[in-house]
Amino acid sequence: MEKTLDIEESSLHKKPITKTYTYEEAIAATGVGRFHYFLLLVSGALMVAAVVEVVGL
């Protein structure tokens, strides 16, 4: 499965330059930081709260 990400250079070029990246390359280029771990923690806590409410524990 290949997803594309189009990146345009500055307006110095008259023709936009685009390059295709795979999903793995895009994730490797952007990296993972504190925000992503915080988002995972908050999402997990909300999922646990939803499951507890549905099950009725």
C-alpha distance matrix in Angstrom:
0.0 3.8 6.6 10.1 13.4 16.5 19.5 22.9 25.8 29.3 31.5 33.3 31.0 31.6 28.2 25.2 23.1 19.3 16.7 12.9 11.4 8.1 8.1 10.2 12.4 13.2 14.2 16.2 17.9 19.0 20.0 21.4 25.0 27.8 26.6 23.3 25.4 28.0 25.5 24.2 27.9 28.9 26.0 26.9 30.6 30.1 28.1 31.0 33.5 31.9 31.8 35.4 36.5 35.0 36.3 39.6 40.2
3.8 0.0 3.8 6.6 10.0 12.9 15.9 19.3 22.1 25.7 27.8 29.5 27.2 27.9 24.5 21.5 19.3 15.6 12.9 9.1 7.8 5.2 6.3 8.9 10.2 10.7 12.6 14.5 15.5 16.9 18.5 20.3 23.9 26.9 25.7 22.8 25.3 27.7 25.3 24.5 28.3 29.2 26.6 27.9 31.5 31.0 29.4 32.4 34.8 33.3 33.6 37.2 38.2 36.9 38.4 41.6 42.1
6.6 3.8 0.0 3.8 6.9 10.1 13.2 16.6 19.7 23.1 25.2 27.2 25.1 25.8 22.6 19.3 17.5 13.7 11.6 8.1 7.0 5.5 5.7 9.3 10.0 9.2 11.4 13.9 14.3 15.0 17.1 18.9 22.2 25.1 23.5 20.9 23.7 25.8 23.2 23.0 26.8 27.3 24.9 26.6 30.0 29.2 28.0 31.3 33.3 31.8 32.5 36.0 36.8 35.7 37.6 40.5 41.2
10.1 6.6 3.8 0.0 3.8 6.5 9.7 13.0 16.1 19.5 21.5 23.5 21.4 22.0 18.9 15.6 13.8 10.0 8.2 5.1 5.4 6.2 7.4 10.8 10.1 8.9 12.0 14.1 13.5 14.4 17.2 19.4 22.5 25.6 23.9 21.7 24.9 26.9 24.4 24.7 28.4 28.8 26.7 28.8 32.0 31.2 30.4 33.7 35.5 34.2 35.2 38.6 39.2 38.4 40.4 43.2 43.9
13.4 10.0 6.9 3.8 0.0 3.8 6.4 9.9 13.1 16.3 18.5 20.7 19.0 19.9 17.1 13.5 11.8 8.3 7.2 5.7 5.8 8.0 8.6 11.5 10.0 7.8 11.1 13.1 11.6 12.1 15.4 17.9 20.5 23.6 21.9 20.2 23.6 25.3 23.1 23.8 27.5 27.8 26.0 28.4 31.4 30.7 30.3 33.6 35.3 34.2 35.5 38.7 39.3 38.8 41.0 43.5 44.1
16.5 12.9 10.1 6.5 3.8 0.0 3.8 6.6 10.0 13.2 15.1 17.3 15.4 16.2 13.4 9.8 8.5 5.3 5.9 6.3 8.1 11.1 12.3 14.9 12.9 10.8 14.3 15.9 13.7 14.3 17.9 20.6 22.9 26.0 24.2 22.9 26.5 28.0 25.8 26.9 30.5 30.6 29.0 31.6 34.4 33.6 33.4 36.8 38.2 37.2 38.7 41.9 42.3 41.9 44.2 46.6 47.3
19.5 15.9 13.2 9.7 6.4 3.8 0.0 3.8 6.7 9.9 12.3 14.3 13.0 14.4 12.3 8.6 7.1 5.2 6.4 8.3 9.7 13.1 14.1 16.1 13.5 11.3 14.7 15.7 12.8 13.4 17.1 20.0 22.0 25.1 23.5 22.8 26.3 27.8 26.0 27.4 30.8 30.9 29.8 32.5 35.1 34.5 34.7 38.0 39.3 38.6 40.3 43.3 43.7 43.6 45.9 48.2 48.7
22.9 19.3 16.6 13.0 9.9 6.6 3.8 0.0 3.8 6.7 8.6 10.8 9.5 10.9 9.3 5.6 5.4 5.7 8.5 11.2 13.1 16.6 17.9 19.8 17.1 15.0 18.3 19.1 15.9 16.5 20.2 23.1 24.8 27.7 26.1 25.7 29.3 30.5 28.8 30.5 33.8 33.8 32.8 35.6 38.1 37.4 37.8 41.1 42.3 41.5 43.4 46.3 46.6 46.6 49.0 51.2 51.8
25.8 22.1 19.7 16.1 13.1 10.0 6.7 3.8 0.0 3.8 6.6 7.9 7.2 9.8 9.1 6.4 6.0 7.9 10.3 13.6 15.3 18.9 20.4 21.8 18.6 16.9 20.0 20.2 16.7 17.5 21.1 24.2 25.6 28.6 27.3 27.3 30.8 32.0 30.7 32.5 35.6 35.7 35.1 37.9 40.2 39.7 40.3 43.5 44.7 44.2 46.1 48.9 49.3 49.4 51.8 53.9 54.3
29.3 25.7 23.1 19.5 16.3 13.2 9.9 6.7 3.8 0.0 3.8 5.4 6.6 9.2 10.0 8.2 9.1 11.4 14.1 17.3 18.9 22.5 23.7 25.1 21.9 20.0 22.8 23.1 19.4 19.7 23.3 26.2 27.1 29.8 28.4 28.9 32.4 33.3 32.1 34.2 37.2 37.1 36.7 39.6 41.8 41.2 42.1 45.3 46.2 45.8 47.9 50.6 50.8 51.2 53.7 55.6 56.0
31.5 27.8 25.2 21.5 18.5 15.1 12.3 8.6 6.6 3.8 0.0 3.8 5.2 6.7 8.6 8.0 10.2 13.0 16.2 19.4 21.5 25.1 26.4 28.1 25.1 23.1 26.1 26.5 22.9 23.2 26.8 29.6 30.5 33.1 31.5 32.0 35.6 36.2 34.9 37.2 40.1 39.7 39.3 42.4 44.4 43.6 44.5 47.8 48.6 48.0 50.3 53.0 53.0 53.3 55.9 57.8 58.4
33.3 29.5 27.2 23.5 20.7 17.3 14.3 10.8 7.9 5.4 3.8 0.0 3.8 6.4 9.0 9.4 10.9 14.2 17.1 20.7 22.9 26.6 28.2 29.6 26.3 24.7 27.8 27.7 24.1 24.8 28.3 31.4 32.3 35.0 33.7 34.2 37.7 38.6 37.5 39.6 42.6 42.4 42.1 45.0 47.2 46.6 47.4 50.6 51.6 51.1 53.2 55.9 56.1 56.4 59.0 60.9 61.4
31.0 27.2 25.1 21.4 19.0 15.4 13.0 9.5 7.2 6.6 5.2 3.8 0.0 3.8 5.4 6.5 8.0 11.7 14.7 18.3 20.9 24.6 26.6 28.1 24.9 23.6 27.0 27.0 23.6 24.7 28.2 31.4 32.8 35.7 34.4 34.5 38.0 39.1 37.8 39.7 42.8 42.8 42.1 44.9 47.3 46.6 47.2 50.5 51.6 50.9 52.9 55.7 56.0 56.0 58.5 60.6 61.2
31.6 27.9 25.8 22.0 19.9 16.2 14.4 10.9 9.8 9.2 6.7 6.4 3.8 0.0 3.8 6.4 9.2 12.6 16.0 19.4 22.3 25.9 28.0 29.9 26.9 25.5 28.9 29.4 26.1 27.0 30.7 33.8 35.2 38.1 36.5 36.5 40.1 41.1 39.5 41.3 44.6 44.3 43.4 46.4 48.7 47.8 48.3 51.7 52.7 51.8 53.8 56.7 56.8 56.6 59.3 61.4 62.2
28.2 24.5 22.6 18.9 17.1 13.4 12.3 9.3 9.1 10.0 8.6 9.0 5.4 3.8 0.0 3.8 6.4 9.5 13.0 16.1 19.3 22.9 25.1 27.1 24.3 23.1 26.7 27.2 24.2 25.4 29.0 32.2 34.0 37.0 35.4 35.0 38.6 39.8 38.0 39.6 43.0 42.8 41.7 44.5 47.1 46.1 46.4 49.8 50.9 49.9 51.7 54.8 54.9 54.6 57.1 59.4 60.3
25.2 21.5 19.3 15.6 13.5 9.8 8.6 5.6 6.4 8.2 8.0 9.4 6.5 6.4 3.8 0.0 3.8 6.4 10.1 13.2 16.1 19.7 21.6 23.7 21.0 19.5 23.0 23.8 20.8 21.7 25.4 28.5 30.3 33.3 31.6 31.2 34.8 36.0 34.2 35.8 39.2 39.0 37.9 40.7 43.2 42.3 42.6 46.0 47.1 46.2 48.0 51.0 51.2 50.9 53.4 55.7 56.5
23.1 19.3 17.5 13.8 11.8 8.5 7.1 5.4 6.0 9.1 10.2 10.9 8.0 9.2 6.4 3.8 0.0 3.8 6.9 10.4 13.3 16.9 19.2 21.0 18.0 17.0 20.6 21.0 18.1 19.6 23.2 26.4 28.5 31.7 30.4 29.7 33.2 34.8 33.1 34.4 37.8 38.1 36.9 39.5 42.2 41.5 41.6 44.9 46.3 45.5 47.1 50.1 50.6 50.3 52.6 55.0 55.6
19.3 15.6 13.7 10.0 8.3 5.3 5.2 5.7 7.9 11.4 13.0 14.2 11.7 12.6 9.5 6.4 3.8 0.0 3.8 6.8 9.8 13.4 15.7 17.7 15.0 13.9 17.7 18.3 15.8 17.3 20.9 24.0 26.4 29.6 28.3 27.2 30.6 32.3 30.5 31.5 35.1 35.4 34.0 36.4 39.3 38.6 38.5 41.8 43.3 42.4 43.8 47.0 47.5 47.0 49.3 51.8 52.4
16.7 12.9 11.6 8.2 7.2 5.9 6.4 8.5 10.3 14.1 16.2 17.1 14.7 16.0 13.0 10.1 6.9 3.8 0.0 3.8 6.6 10.2 12.9 14.5 11.7 11.3 15.1 15.5 13.4 15.5 18.7 22.0 24.7 28.2 27.1 25.6 28.9 31.0 29.2 29.9 33.5 34.1 32.6 34.8 37.9 37.4 37.1 40.2 42.1 41.2 42.3 45.5 46.3 45.8 47.8 50.4 50.8
12.9 9.1 8.1 5.1 5.7 6.3 8.3 11.2 13.6 17.3 19.4 20.7 18.3 19.4 16.1 13.2 10.4 6.8 3.8 0.0 3.8 6.9 9.8 11.8 9.7 9.6 13.3 14.1 12.9 14.9 17.8 20.8 23.8 27.3 26.1 24.2 27.3 29.5 27.6 27.9 31.6 32.3 30.5 32.5 35.7 35.2 34.6 37.7 39.7 38.6 39.6 42.9 43.7 43.0 44.9 47.7 48.1
11.4 7.8 7.0 5.4 5.8 8.1 9.7 13.1 15.3 18.9 21.5 22.9 20.9 22.3 19.3 16.1 13.3 9.8 6.6 3.8 0.0 3.8 6.5 8.1 5.9 6.2 9.7 10.5 9.8 12.0 14.5 17.4 20.7 24.2 23.3 21.2 24.1 26.5 24.7 24.8 28.5 29.5 27.7 29.5 32.8 32.6 31.9 34.8 37.0 36.2 37.0 40.2 41.3 40.7 42.4 45.1 45.4
8.1 5.2 5.5 6.2 8.0 11.1 13.1 16.6 18.9 22.5 25.1 26.6 24.6 25.9 22.9 19.7 16.9 13.4 10.2 6.9 3.8 0.0 3.8 5.5 5.2 6.3 8.8 9.9 10.6 12.6 14.3 16.8 20.3 23.7 22.9 20.2 22.8 25.5 23.6 23.1 26.8 28.0 26.0 27.4 30.9 30.8 29.7 32.5 34.9 34.0 34.5 37.8 39.0 38.2 39.7 42.6 42.8
8.1 6.3 5.7 7.4 8.6 12.3 14.1 17.9 20.4 23.7 26.4 28.2 26.6 28.0 25.1 21.6 19.2 15.7 12.9 9.8 6.5 3.8 0.0 3.8 5.5 5.2 6.3 8.6 9.9 10.9 12.2 14.0 17.6 20.7 19.7 16.9 19.4 22.0 20.0 19.4 23.1 24.3 22.2 23.6 27.1 27.0 25.9 28.8 31.1 30.3 30.8 34.0 35.3 34.6 36.1 38.9 39.1
10.2 8.9 9.3 10.8 11.5 14.9 16.1 19.8 21.8 25.1 28.1 29.6 28.1 29.9 27.1 23.7 21.0 17.7 14.5 11.8 8.1 5.5 3.8 0.0 3.8 5.5 5.2 6.1 8.6 10.1 10.5 12.5 16.2 19.5 19.2 16.3 18.4 21.5 20.0 19.0 22.6 24.3 22.5 23.5 27.0 27.4 26.3 28.8 31.5 31.0 31.3 34.3 35.9 35.4 36.6 39.4 39.2
12.4 10.2 10.0 10.1 10.0 12.9 13.5 17.1 18.6 21.9 25.1 26.3 24.9 26.9 24.3 21.0 18.0 15.0 11.7 9.7 5.9 5.2 5.5 3.8 0.0 3.8 5.5 5.0 6.1 8.7 9.9 12.8 16.4 20.0 19.8 17.4 19.8 22.8 21.5 21.1 24.6 26.2 24.8 26.0 29.4 29.8 29.1 31.7 34.2 33.8 34.3 37.3 38.8 38.5 39.8 42.5 42.3
13.2 10.7 9.2 8.9 7.8 10.8 11.3 15.0 16.9 20.0 23.1 24.7 23.6 25.5 23.1 19.5 17.0 13.9 11.3 9.6 6.2 6.3 5.2 5.5 3.8 0.0 3.8 5.4 5.1 6.3 8.5 11.3 14.5 18.0 17.3 15.1 18.0 20.5 19.0 19.2 22.7 23.9 22.6 24.3 27.4 27.6 27.2 30.0 32.1 31.7 32.6 35.6 36.8 36.7 38.3 40.8 40.8
14.2 12.6 11.4 12.0 11.1 14.3 14.7 18.3 20.0 22.8 26.1 27.8 27.0 28.9 26.7 23.0 20.6 17.7 15.1 13.3 9.7 8.8 6.3 5.2 5.5 3.8 0.0 3.8 5.4 5.3 5.9 8.0 11.5 14.9 14.5 12.0 14.5 17.3 16.0 15.8 19.3 20.8 19.6 21.0 24.2 24.7 24.3 26.8 29.2 29.0 29.8 32.6 34.1 34.1 35.5 37.9 37.7
16.2 14.5 13.9 14.1 13.1 15.9 15.7 19.1 20.2 23.1 26.5 27.7 27.0 29.4 27.2 23.8 21.0 18.3 15.5 14.1 10.5 9.9 8.6 6.1 5.0 5.4 3.8 0.0 3.8 5.6 5.3 8.3 11.8 15.5 15.8 13.7 15.7 18.9 18.3 17.9 21.1 23.1 22.2 23.3 26.5 27.4 27.0 29.2 31.7 31.9 32.5 35.1 36.9 37.0 38.2 40.5 40.0
17.9 15.5 14.3 13.5 11.6 13.7 12.8 15.9 16.7 19.4 22.9 24.1 23.6 26.1 24.2 20.8 18.1 15.8 13.4 12.9 9.8 10.6 9.9 8.6 6.1 5.1 5.4 3.8 0.0 3.8 5.7 9.4 12.2 15.9 16.0 14.6 17.2 19.8 19.2 19.6 22.7 24.3 23.7 25.3 28.2 28.8 28.8 31.3 33.5 33.6 34.6 37.2 38.7 38.9 40.4 42.6 42.2
19.0 16.9 15.0 14.4 12.1 14.3 13.4 16.5 17.5 19.7 23.2 24.8 24.7 27.0 25.4 21.7 19.6 17.3 15.5 14.9 12.0 12.6 10.9 10.1 8.7 6.3 5.3 5.6 3.8 0.0 3.8 6.9 9.2 12.8 12.4 11.3 14.2 16.5 15.8 16.7 19.7 21.0 20.6 22.5 25.1 25.7 26.1 28.6 30.5 30.7 32.0 34.5 35.8 36.3 37.9 39.9 39.6
20.0 18.5 17.1 17.2 15.4 17.9 17.1 20.2 21.1 23.3 26.8 28.3 28.2 30.7 29.0 25.4 23.2 20.9 18.7 17.8 14.5 14.3 12.2 10.5 9.9 8.5 5.9 5.3 5.7 3.8 0.0 3.8 6.7 10.4 11.0 9.5 11.7 14.5 14.4 14.8 17.5 19.4 19.3 20.6 23.3 24.4 24.7 26.8 28.9 29.5 30.5 32.8 34.5 35.1 36.4 38.4 37.7
21.4 20.3 18.9 19.4 17.9 20.6 20.0 23.1 24.2 26.2 29.6 31.4 31.4 33.8 32.2 28.5 26.4 24.0 22.0 20.8 17.4 16.8 14.0 12.5 12.8 11.3 8.0 8.3 9.4 6.9 3.8 0.0 3.8 7.2 8.0 6.2 7.9 10.9 11.1 11.3 13.9 15.9 16.0 17.2 19.7 21.1 21.5 23.4 25.5 26.4 27.4 29.5 31.2 32.0 33.2 35.1 34.3
25.0 23.9 22.2 22.5 20.5 22.9 22.0 24.8 25.6 27.1 30.5 32.3 32.8 35.2 34.0 30.3 28.5 26.4 24.7 23.8 20.7 20.3 17.6 16.2 16.4 14.5 11.5 11.8 12.2 9.2 6.7 3.8 0.0 3.8 5.5 5.5 6.7 8.9 10.2 11.1 12.8 14.7 15.7 17.0 18.9 20.4 21.5 23.1 24.9 26.2 27.5 29.2 30.8 32.1 33.4 34.8 33.8
27.8 26.9 25.1 25.6 23.6 26.0 25.1 27.7 28.6 29.8 33.1 35.0 35.7 38.1 37.0 33.3 31.7 29.6 28.2 27.3 24.2 23.7 20.7 19.5 20.0 18.0 14.9 15.5 15.9 12.8 10.4 7.2 3.8 0.0 3.8 5.4 5.2 6.1 8.5 9.9 10.6 12.3 14.1 15.3 16.6 18.4 19.9 21.2 22.7 24.4 25.8 27.1 28.7 30.4 31.6 32.7 31.6
26.6 25.7 23.5 23.9 21.9 24.2 23.5 26.1 27.3 28.4 31.5 33.7 34.4 36.5 35.4 31.6 30.4 28.3 27.1 26.1 23.3 22.9 19.7 19.2 19.8 17.3 14.5 15.8 16.0 12.4 11.0 8.0 5.5 3.8 0.0 3.8 5.5 5.0 6.0 8.6 9.8 10.5 12.0 14.0 15.3 16.4 18.1 19.9 21.0 22.4 24.2 25.7 26.9 28.5 30.1 31.2 30.5
23.3 22.8 20.9 21.7 20.2 22.9 22.8 25.7 27.3 28.9 32.0 34.2 34.5 36.5 35.0 31.2 29.7 27.2 25.6 24.2 21.2 20.2 16.9 16.3 17.4 15.1 12.0 13.7 14.6 11.3 9.5 6.2 5.5 5.4 3.8 0.0 3.8 5.4 5.0 6.2 8.6 9.9 10.4 12.1 14.2 15.3 16.3 18.3 20.0 20.9 22.4 24.3 25.7 26.9 28.3 29.8 29.2
25.4 25.3 23.7 24.9 23.6 26.5 26.3 29.3 30.8 32.4 35.6 37.7 38.0 40.1 38.6 34.8 33.2 30.6 28.9 27.3 24.1 22.8 19.4 18.4 19.8 18.0 14.5 15.7 17.2 14.2 11.7 7.9 6.7 5.2 5.5 3.8 0.0 3.8 5.4 5.0 6.2 8.7 9.8 10.5 12.4 14.3 15.2 16.5 18.5 20.0 21.1 22.6 24.4 25.8 26.9 28.2 27.2
28.0 27.7 25.8 26.9 25.3 28.0 27.8 30.5 32.0 33.3 36.2 38.6 39.1 41.1 39.8 36.0 34.8 32.3 31.0 29.5 26.5 25.5 22.0 21.5 22.8 20.5 17.3 18.9 19.8 16.5 14.5 10.9 8.9 6.1 5.0 5.4 3.8 0.0 3.8 5.4 5.0 6.2 8.5 9.8 10.6 12.3 14.2 15.4 16.6 18.4 20.0 21.2 22.7 24.5 25.8 26.7 25.8
25.5 25.3 23.2 24.4 23.1 25.8 26.0 28.8 30.7 32.1 34.9 37.5 37.8 39.5 38.0 34.2 33.1 30.5 29.2 27.6 24.7 23.6 20.0 20.0 21.5 19.0 16.0 18.3 19.2 15.8 14.4 11.1 10.2 8.5 6.0 5.0 5.4 3.8 0.0 3.8 5.4 5.2 6.0 8.4 9.9 10.6 12.1 14.2 15.4 16.4 18.3 20.0 21.1 22.5 24.2 25.5 25.0
24.2 24.5 23.0 24.7 23.8 26.9 27.4 30.5 32.5 34.2 37.2 39.6 39.7 41.3 39.6 35.8 34.4 31.5 29.9 27.9 24.8 23.1 19.4 19.0 21.1 19.2 15.8 17.9 19.6 16.7 14.8 11.3 11.1 9.9 8.6 6.2 5.0 5.4 3.8 0.0 3.8 5.6 5.1 6.0 8.6 9.9 10.4 12.2 14.2 15.3 16.4 18.2 20.0 21.0 22.3 23.9 23.2
27.9 28.3 26.8 28.4 27.5 30.5 30.8 33.8 35.6 37.2 40.1 42.6 42.8 44.6 43.0 39.2 37.8 35.1 33.5 31.6 28.5 26.8 23.1 22.6 24.6 22.7 19.3 21.1 22.7 19.7 17.5 13.9 12.8 10.6 9.8 8.6 6.2 5.0 5.4 3.8 0.0 3.8 5.5 5.2 6.2 8.7 9.9 10.6 12.4 14.3 15.5 16.6 18.5 20.1 21.1 22.2 21.1
28.9 29.2 27.3 28.8 27.8 30.6 30.9 33.8 35.7 37.1 39.7 42.4 42.8 44.3 42.8 39.0 38.1 35.4 34.1 32.3 29.5 28.0 24.3 24.3 26.2 23.9 20.8 23.1 24.3 21.0 19.4 15.9 14.7 12.3 10.5 9.9 8.7 6.2 5.2 5.6 3.8 0.0 3.8 5.4 5.1 6.2 8.6 9.9 10.6 12.4 14.3 15.4 16.6 18.5 20.0 20.8 20.2
26.0 26.6 24.9 26.7 26.0 29.0 29.8 32.8 35.1 36.7 39.3 42.1 42.1 43.4 41.7 37.9 36.9 34.0 32.6 30.5 27.7 26.0 22.2 22.5 24.8 22.6 19.6 22.2 23.7 20.6 19.3 16.0 15.7 14.1 12.0 10.4 9.8 8.5 6.0 5.1 5.5 3.8 0.0 3.8 5.5 5.2 6.2 8.7 9.9 10.6 12.3 14.3 15.4 16.6 18.3 19.7 19.5
26.9 27.9 26.6 28.8 28.4 31.6 32.5 35.6 37.9 39.6 42.4 45.0 44.9 46.4 44.5 40.7 39.5 36.4 34.8 32.5 29.5 27.4 23.6 23.5 26.0 24.3 21.0 23.3 25.3 22.5 20.6 17.2 17.0 15.3 14.0 12.1 10.5 9.8 8.4 6.0 5.2 5.4 3.8 0.0 3.8 5.4 5.1 6.2 8.6 9.9 10.6 12.3 14.3 15.4 16.4 17.9 17.2
30.6 31.5 30.0 32.0 31.4 34.4 35.1 38.1 40.2 41.8 44.4 47.2 47.3 48.7 47.1 43.2 42.2 39.3 37.9 35.7 32.8 30.9 27.1 27.0 29.4 27.4 24.2 26.5 28.2 25.1 23.3 19.7 18.9 16.6 15.3 14.2 12.4 10.6 9.9 8.6 6.2 5.1 5.5 3.8 0.0 3.8 5.4 5.1 6.2 8.7 10.0 10.6 12.4 14.4 15.4 16.1 15.2
30.1 31.0 29.2 31.2 30.7 33.6 34.5 37.4 39.7 41.2 43.6 46.6 46.6 47.8 46.1 42.3 41.5 38.6 37.4 35.2 32.6 30.8 27.0 27.4 29.8 27.6 24.7 27.4 28.8 25.7 24.4 21.1 20.4 18.4 16.4 15.3 14.3 12.3 10.6 9.9 8.7 6.2 5.2 5.4 3.8 0.0 3.8 5.4 5.0 6.2 8.7 9.9 10.6 12.4 14.3 15.1 15.1
28.1 29.4 28.0 30.4 30.3 33.4 34.7 37.8 40.3 42.1 44.5 47.4 47.2 48.3 46.4 42.6 41.6 38.5 37.1 34.6 31.9 29.7 25.9 26.3 29.1 27.2 24.3 27.0 28.8 26.1 24.7 21.5 21.5 19.9 18.1 16.3 15.2 14.2 12.1 10.4 9.9 8.6 6.2 5.1 5.4 3.8 0.0 3.8 5.4 5.1 6.2 8.6 9.9 10.6 12.2 13.9 14.0
31.0 32.4 31.3 33.7 33.6 36.8 38.0 41.1 43.5 45.3 47.8 50.6 50.5 51.7 49.8 46.0 44.9 41.8 40.2 37.7 34.8 32.5 28.8 28.8 31.7 30.0 26.8 29.2 31.3 28.6 26.8 23.4 23.1 21.2 19.9 18.3 16.5 15.4 14.2 12.2 10.6 9.9 8.7 6.2 5.1 5.4 3.8 0.0 3.8 5.5 5.1 6.1 8.6 10.0 10.5 11.8 11.0
33.5 34.8 33.3 35.5 35.3 38.2 39.3 42.3 44.7 46.2 48.6 51.6 51.6 52.7 50.9 47.1 46.3 43.3 42.1 39.7 37.0 34.9 31.1 31.5 34.2 32.1 29.2 31.7 33.5 30.5 28.9 25.5 24.9 22.7 21.0 20.0 18.5 16.6 15.4 14.2 12.4 10.6 9.9 8.6 6.2 5.0 5.4 3.8 0.0 3.8 5.5 5.2 6.2 8.7 10.0 10.3 10.2
31.9 33.3 31.8 34.2 34.2 37.2 38.6 41.5 44.2 45.8 48.0 51.1 50.9 51.8 49.9 46.2 45.5 42.4 41.2 38.6 36.2 34.0 30.3 31.0 33.8 31.7 29.0 31.9 33.6 30.7 29.5 26.4 26.2 24.4 22.4 20.9 20.0 18.4 16.4 15.3 14.3 12.4 10.6 9.9 8.7 6.2 5.1 5.5 3.8 0.0 3.8 5.5 5.2 6.2 8.6 9.7 10.8
31.8 33.6 32.5 35.2 35.5 38.7 40.3 43.4 46.1 47.9 50.3 53.2 52.9 53.8 51.7 48.0 47.1 43.8 42.3 39.6 37.0 34.5 30.8 31.3 34.3 32.6 29.8 32.5 34.6 32.0 30.5 27.4 27.5 25.8 24.2 22.4 21.1 20.0 18.3 16.4 15.5 14.3 12.3 10.6 10.0 8.7 6.2 5.1 5.5 3.8 0.0 3.8 5.4 5.2 6.0 8.2 8.8
35.4 37.2 36.0 38.6 38.7 41.9 43.3 46.3 48.9 50.6 53.0 55.9 55.7 56.7 54.8 51.0 50.1 47.0 45.5 42.9 40.2 37.8 34.0 34.3 37.3 35.6 32.6 35.1 37.2 34.5 32.8 29.5 29.2 27.1 25.7 24.3 22.6 21.2 20.0 18.2 16.6 15.4 14.3 12.3 10.6 9.9 8.6 6.1 5.2 5.5 3.8 0.0 3.8 5.6 5.3 5.7 5.5
36.5 38.2 36.8 39.2 39.3 42.3 43.7 46.6 49.3 50.8 53.0 56.1 56.0 56.8 54.9 51.2 50.6 47.5 46.3 43.7 41.3 39.0 35.3 35.9 38.8 36.8 34.1 36.9 38.7 35.8 34.5 31.2 30.8 28.7 26.9 25.7 24.4 22.7 21.1 20.0 18.5 16.6 15.4 14.3 12.4 10.6 9.9 8.6 6.2 5.2 5.4 3.8 0.0 3.8 5.6 5.1 7.0
35.0 36.9 35.7 38.4 38.8 41.9 43.6 46.6 49.4 51.2 53.3 56.4 56.0 56.6 54.6 50.9 50.3 47.0 45.8 43.0 40.7 38.2 34.6 35.4 38.5 36.7 34.1 37.0 38.9 36.3 35.1 32.0 32.1 30.4 28.5 26.9 25.8 24.5 22.5 21.0 20.1 18.5 16.6 15.4 14.4 12.4 10.6 10.0 8.7 6.2 5.2 5.6 3.8 0.0 3.8 5.5 8.3
36.3 38.4 37.6 40.4 41.0 44.2 45.9 49.0 51.8 53.7 55.9 59.0 58.5 59.3 57.1 53.4 52.6 49.3 47.8 44.9 42.4 39.7 36.1 36.6 39.8 38.3 35.5 38.2 40.4 37.9 36.4 33.2 33.4 31.6 30.1 28.3 26.9 25.8 24.2 22.3 21.1 20.0 18.3 16.4 15.4 14.3 12.2 10.5 10.0 8.6 6.0 5.3 5.6 3.8 0.0 3.8 5.8
39.6 41.6 40.5 43.2 43.5 46.6 48.2 51.2 53.9 55.6 57.8 60.9 60.6 61.4 59.4 55.7 55.0 51.8 50.4 47.7 45.1 42.6 38.9 39.4 42.5 40.8 37.9 40.5 42.6 39.9 38.4 35.1 34.8 32.7 31.2 29.8 28.2 26.7 25.5 23.9 22.2 20.8 19.7 17.9 16.1 15.1 13.9 11.8 10.3 9.7 8.2 5.7 5.1 5.5 3.8 0.0 3.8
40.2 42.1 41.2 43.9 44.1 47.3 48.7 51.8 54.3 56.0 58.4 61.4 61.2 62.2 60.3 56.5 55.6 52.4 50.8 48.1 45.4 42.8 39.1 39.2 42.3 40.8 37.7 40.0 42.2 39.6 37.7 34.3 33.8 31.6 30.5 29.2 27.2 25.8 25.0 23.2 21.1 20.2 19.5 17.2 15.2 15.1 14.0 11.0 10.2 10.8 8.8 5.5 7.0 8.3 5.8 3.8 0.0
